Amino acid sequence: MAKPTGRVLALLEILQQGGWMTVADLAGRVGVDQRTLRRYAAHLSDIGIPVESRRGRYGGYRLAPGYKLPPLVLTDDEAVAVVLSLAAGRRAGLCPADDAAAESAAAKLRRVLPAALARRTDALLSTIDFTSPARQTTPPGAQVLLVLAEAARDRHPVRLTYTSWHGRTSERGLDPYGLVVHAGRWYVTGRDHTRHDVRTFRLDRIGVAHAADGTFEVPAGFDPTGHVIAGLASVPYTHDISVRLHTDLVQAQRRIPPTVGTLVEVHDGVRLTTRVERLDGAAQMLAGLGWPFTIERPDELRDQVRLLAGRLLIHIDGDNHADRQPAPATEPAGRHQDGQHSR
């Protein structure tokens, strides 16, 4: 049985042939009873299409003379979904190409909407705002995105040019396992033919991409999203950190996203391992979690925690603590007599 939406569109197509048509004739051609046909005609009127009706034994429907149907017909819900998707996509930095493409798409959409619905979507766009700041990211090229999406779906390799973070451009073969959007950036993960290993690449660093011959199989159970997140968490920053958090794994997972580091349950809490570029930032993060913690490595992180504590003591009451100075970072980190690391 055809879905109601399909039959409504079938009615619209018949009415575009022009002239008056009886309810009985239309109902027969659409394949519904007359009561349902009238409901479909009312629905067309509700979305801004000028369907005229005529009462009487031979009454029926027609489109208003001279009416030209726009190439795109959307309900209120559909129009809101599309408009909000464009607005949110631009805000999050997800739209390919640049803002001009999203703006022109929104303008074209508005031109083909019925006037009443266009005015309502204008009101929506002029009044909504976002609490999160706009992401300043470099969007991927539309053609690159489409080529990789087709290759991942159809399981065929691609050839692409890629520029690394230090500016070196190379040509690579890739079996794309999946596309992932994370924190406003697009990534593709798959088997790199050069390294013979699963790698992750940023789409905004891909210059050109085109389909290559052959096919491939995705390893059973492979999770593109999980692989990308784990890879980002293991980026080789300067400092390797291991801290025992005195909480349970459920609470830790709620507060610490997978991109920050790896969480493993241990006998007295949860071990967080991660890599960071700045130890002072790591100290601030640990202090903000609100749980007791034991620093396992590096010793320099303890010094940064002490410095942070000293600064907080100074700022908590400027008059009483104006003469206090933070403990120097050169103080020995030390260990307790029982072998436990100092906190």
C-alpha positions as CSV (number, residue, x, y, z in Angstrom):
1,M,0.0,0.0,0.0
2,A,1.4,3.4,-1.0
3,K,2.2,5.8,1.8
4,P,-0.1,8.8,2.2
5,T,2.6,11.3,1.3
6,G,3.1,9.5,-2.0
7,R,-0.6,9.6,-2.8
8,V,-0.8,13.3,-1.9
9,L,2.0,14.0,-4.4
10,A,0.2,11.8,-6.9
11,L,-2.9,14.0,-6.5
12,L,-0.8,17.1,-7.0
13,E,0.6,15.6,-10.2
14,I,-2.8,14.9,-11.6
15,L,-4.1,18.4,-10.7
16,Q,-1.2,19.9,-12.6
17,Q,-2.7,18.6,-15.8
18,G,-5.2,21.5,-15.5
19,G,-9.0,21.9,-15.5
20,W,-11.7,20.7,-13.2
21,M,-11.7,17.1,-12.1
22,T,-14.5,15.4,-10.1
23,V,-13.9,14.0,-6.7
24,A,-14.9,10.5,-7.9
25,D,-12.5,10.7,-10.8
26,L,-9.6,11.9,-8.7
27,A,-10.3,9.3,-6.0
28,G,-10.2,6.5,-8.5
29,R,-7.0,7.7,-10.1
30,V,-5.2,8.2,-6.8
31,G,-6.6,4.9,-5.4
32,V,-8.5,6.1,-2.3
33,D,-12.0,6.8,-1.2
34,Q,-13.6,10.2,-1.8
35,R,-13.4,11.2,1.9
36,T,-9.7,10.5,1.9
37,L,-9.3,12.4,-1.4
38,R,-10.9,15.5,0.1
39,R,-8.5,15.3,3.1
40,Y,-5.5,15.1,0.7
41,A,-6.8,18.2,-1.2
42,A,-7.1,20.0,2.1
43,H,-3.5,19.1,2.9
44,L,-2.3,20.6,-0.3
45,S,-4.1,23.8,0.6
46,D,-2.5,23.8,4.0
47,I,1.0,23.8,2.5
48,G,0.2,26.8,0.3
49,I,-0.9,25.2,-3.0
50,P,-4.0,27.0,-4.3
51,V,-6.4,24.1,-4.8
52,E,-9.8,25.4,-5.8
53,S,-13.0,23.4,-5.0
54,R,-16.4,23.3,-6.5
55,R,-19.5,22.0,-4.7
56,G,-22.3,20.0,-6.1
57,R,-23.0,16.6,-7.6
58,Y,-20.2,17.1,-10.1
59,G,-18.0,19.2,-7.9
60,G,-14.3,18.6,-7.8
61,Y,-11.0,20.3,-7.6
62,R,-8.5,22.2,-9.8
63,L,-5.3,24.2,-9.4
64,A,-5.8,28.0,-9.6
65,P,-5.4,29.1,-13.2
66,G,-1.9,30.4,-13.9
67,Y,-0.4,28.8,-10.9
68,K,3.1,27.5,-11.4
69,L,4.1,24.9,-8.9
70,P,7.5,25.6,-7.3
71,P,10.1,22.8,-8.0
72,L,10.2,22.1,-4.2
73,V,7.2,21.6,-2.0
74,L,7.7,21.2,1.8
75,T,5.4,21.0,4.7
76,D,6.0,23.4,7.7
77,D,7.9,20.7,9.6
78,E,10.1,19.8,6.6
79,A,10.9,23.5,5.9
80,V,11.9,24.1,9.5
81,A,14.0,20.9,9.5
82,V,15.9,22.0,6.4
83,V,16.4,25.6,7.5
84,L,17.5,24.7,11.0
85,S,19.9,22.1,9.6
86,L,21.5,24.7,7.4
87,A,21.8,27.2,10.2
88,A,23.2,24.7,12.7
89,G,25.5,23.2,10.2
90,R,27.0,26.6,9.4
91,R,27.3,27.4,13.1
92,A,29.1,24.1,13.8
93,G,31.4,24.4,10.9
94,L,30.0,21.3,9.2
95,C,28.9,22.7,5.9
96,P,31.3,21.8,3.0
97,A,32.9,24.5,0.8
98,D,32.2,27.8,2.7
99,D,29.5,30.0,4.1
100,A,28.6,31.2,0.6
101,A,27.4,27.7,-0.3
102,A,25.1,27.5,2.7
103,E,23.8,31.0,2.2
104,S,23.0,30.5,-1.4
105,A,21.3,27.2,-0.6
106,A,19.2,28.9,2.0
107,A,18.3,31.7,-0.5
108,K,17.3,29.2,-3.2
109,L,15.2,27.3,-0.7
110,R,13.4,30.5,0.3
111,R,12.6,31.3,-3.4
112,V,10.8,28.0,-4.0
113,L,8.8,28.0,-0.8
114,P,5.3,29.3,-0.8
115,A,5.2,32.9,0.3
116,A,3.5,32.3,3.6
117,L,5.9,29.5,4.6
118,A,8.9,31.6,3.4
119,R,7.8,34.4,5.8
120,R,7.6,32.0,8.7
121,T,11.0,30.6,8.1
122,D,12.4,34.1,7.8
123,A,11.0,34.8,11.2
124,L,12.6,31.7,12.6
125,L,16.1,32.6,11.2
126,S,15.9,36.2,12.4
127,T,15.0,35.3,16.0
128,I,17.0,32.1,16.9
129,D,20.4,32.3,18.5
130,F,23.0,29.8,19.8
131,T,24.7,29.6,23.1
132,S,27.7,27.9,21.7
133,P,30.2,30.0,19.8
134,A,30.6,29.5,16.1
135,R,33.4,27.1,15.3
136,Q,36.2,28.6,13.2
137,T,37.1,25.6,11.1
138,T,38.2,25.0,7.6
139,P,35.4,23.0,5.9
140,P,36.1,20.2,3.5
141,G,35.6,20.5,-0.2
142,A,32.2,19.3,-1.4
143,Q,33.6,17.1,-4.1
144,V,36.1,15.5,-1.7
145,L,33.3,14.8,0.8
146,L,31.1,13.2,-1.9
147,V,33.9,11.1,-3.4
148,L,34.9,9.7,0.0
149,A,31.3,9.1,1.0
150,E,30.6,7.1,-2.2
151,A,33.8,5.1,-1.8
152,A,33.0,4.2,1.8
153,R,29.5,3.1,0.9
154,D,30.4,1.2,-2.2
155,R,33.7,-0.3,-0.7
156,H,36.1,0.9,-3.4
157,P,39.5,2.5,-2.8
158,V,40.4,6.1,-3.5
159,R,43.5,8.0,-4.5
160,L,44.0,11.3,-2.7
161,T,46.5,14.1,-2.0
162,Y,47.1,14.9,1.6
163,T,49.0,17.8,3.3
164,S,50.3,16.9,6.8
165,W,50.4,19.3,9.7
166,H,53.9,20.4,8.8
167,G,53.0,21.2,5.2
168,R,54.3,18.1,3.4
169,T,52.0,17.0,0.6
170,S,51.9,13.4,-0.6
171,E,49.7,11.1,-2.7
172,R,48.1,8.1,-1.0
173,G,45.8,5.2,-1.6
174,L,43.1,4.6,1.0
175,D,40.3,2.2,1.7
176,P,37.8,4.5,3.4
177,Y,36.0,2.7,6.2
178,G,33.9,5.6,7.3
179,L,33.4,9.4,7.7
180,V,33.3,10.9,11.2
181,V,32.4,14.4,12.3
182,H,34.0,15.4,15.7
183,A,34.2,18.8,17.3
184,G,33.5,20.6,14.1
185,R,35.9,18.7,11.9
186,W,35.5,16.0,9.3
187,Y,37.7,12.9,9.4
188,V,38.0,9.8,7.2
189,T,39.4,6.6,8.7
190,G,40.6,3.6,6.8
191,R,43.5,1.5,5.6
192,D,46.4,3.5,4.3
193,H,48.0,1.7,1.4
194,T,51.4,3.3,2.1
195,R,51.6,2.5,5.8
196,H,49.6,-0.7,5.5
197,D,47.7,0.3,8.6
198,V,44.4,1.9,9.7
199,R,44.9,5.7,9.7
200,T,42.8,8.8,10.2
201,F,42.9,11.9,7.9
202,R,41.3,15.3,8.2
203,L,39.2,16.1,5.2
204,D,40.2,19.8,5.1
205,R,43.8,18.7,4.4
206,I,42.8,16.5,1.4
207,G,43.4,18.4,-1.8
208,V,41.8,16.1,-4.4
209,A,40.3,12.6,-4.2
210,H,39.1,10.3,-6.9
211,A,37.8,6.7,-7.1
212,A,40.4,3.9,-7.8
213,D,39.9,0.4,-9.1
214,G,39.3,-2.5,-6.8
215,T,37.2,-3.3,-3.8
216,F,37.9,-3.9,-0.1
217,E,36.2,-5.3,3.0
218,V,35.9,-3.5,6.3
219,P,37.2,-5.5,9.2
220,A,34.4,-7.2,11.2
221,G,33.3,-5.0,14.1
222,F,35.3,-2.0,13.1
223,D,34.0,1.3,14.6
224,P,35.1,4.4,12.7
225,T,33.9,6.8,15.4
226,G,35.7,4.9,18.2
227,H,38.9,4.6,16.1
228,V,38.9,8.4,15.4
229,I,38.3,9.3,19.1
230,A,40.9,6.9,20.4
231,G,43.4,8.3,17.9
232,L,42.8,11.9,18.9
233,A,43.3,10.9,22.5
234,S,46.7,9.4,21.8
235,V,48.2,12.3,19.9
236,P,51.9,12.4,20.9
237,Y,52.0,15.6,23.0
238,T,55.0,16.4,25.1
239,H,53.9,15.1,28.5
240,D,52.7,11.6,29.3
241,I,50.3,11.7,32.3
242,S,48.9,8.9,34.5
243,V,46.6,9.9,37.4
244,R,44.4,7.8,39.7
245,L,41.0,9.4,40.2
246,H,39.3,8.4,43.4
247,T,35.8,8.0,41.9
248,D,34.0,5.2,40.0
249,L,34.2,4.5,36.3
250,V,30.6,5.6,35.6
251,Q,31.2,9.1,37.2
252,A,34.5,9.5,35.4
253,Q,33.1,8.6,32.0
254,R,30.3,11.2,32.5
255,R,32.9,14.0,33.1
256,I,35.8,13.0,30.9
257,P,35.2,12.5,27.2
258,P,37.1,9.8,25.3
259,T,39.1,12.4,23.5
260,V,40.8,13.6,26.7
261,G,42.3,10.2,27.5
262,T,41.8,6.6,28.5
263,L,39.9,5.6,31.6
264,V,40.6,2.2,33.2
265,E,39.0,0.9,36.5
266,V,41.5,0.0,39.1
267,H,41.2,-1.3,42.7
268,D,41.1,2.1,44.3
269,G,39.5,4.2,41.6
270,V,40.0,5.0,37.9
271,R,43.3,5.5,36.1
272,L,43.3,8.3,33.6
273,T,46.2,8.2,31.1
274,T,46.6,10.9,28.6
275,R,49.1,13.2,26.9
276,V,49.2,17.0,27.1
277,E,51.3,19.8,25.8
278,R,51.0,22.0,29.0
279,L,51.1,20.7,32.5
280,D,49.5,23.8,34.0
281,G,46.4,23.1,31.9
282,A,46.3,19.5,33.1
283,A,46.5,20.8,36.7
284,Q,43.5,23.0,36.1
285,M,41.6,20.2,34.6
286,L,42.2,17.9,37.6
287,A,41.3,20.6,40.0
288,G,38.0,21.2,38.2
289,L,36.9,17.6,38.4
290,G,36.3,17.9,42.1
291,W,37.6,14.4,43.1
292,P,40.7,13.5,45.1
293,F,43.4,12.2,42.9
294,T,46.8,10.6,43.0
295,I,49.4,11.7,40.5
296,E,51.4,8.7,39.2
297,R,53.4,10.5,36.6
298,P,55.1,12.9,35.9
299,D,56.5,14.4,39.0
300,E,56.4,17.9,37.4
301,L,52.6,17.7,37.4
302,R,52.6,17.8,41.2
303,D,54.6,21.0,41.1
304,Q,52.0,22.5,38.8
305,V,49.2,21.4,41.1
306,R,51.0,23.1,44.1
307,L,51.5,26.3,42.1
308,L,47.8,26.3,41.2
309,A,46.8,25.8,44.8
310,G,49.1,28.7,45.9
311,R,47.6,31.0,43.3
312,L,44.1,30.1,44.5
313,L,45.0,30.8,48.1
314,I,46.3,34.3,47.2
315,H,43.1,35.1,45.2
316,I,40.6,33.7,47.8
317,D,41.3,36.6,50.2
318,G,43.6,39.3,48.8
319,D,44.0,41.2,52.1
320,N,44.9,38.2,54.3
321,H,47.1,36.4,51.9
322,A,48.8,39.2,50.0
323,D,52.2,38.3,51.3
324,R,51.9,34.6,50.6
325,Q,53.7,33.2,47.6
326,P,53.0,29.9,45.8
327,A,55.3,27.1,46.6
328,P,58.2,27.1,44.1
329,A,58.0,24.6,41.3
330,T,61.5,23.3,42.2
331,E,60.3,21.7,45.5
332,P,60.8,18.0,45.5
333,A,57.6,16.1,44.7
334,G,58.4,13.5,47.4
335,R,56.6,10.3,48.3
336,H,54.8,9.1,51.4
337,Q,56.4,6.6,53.7
338,D,53.9,4.0,52.6
339,G,55.0,4.3,49.0
340,Q,51.9,6.1,47.9
341,H,52.5,9.1,45.6
342,S,51.7,12.5,47.1
343,R,48.5,14.1,45.9
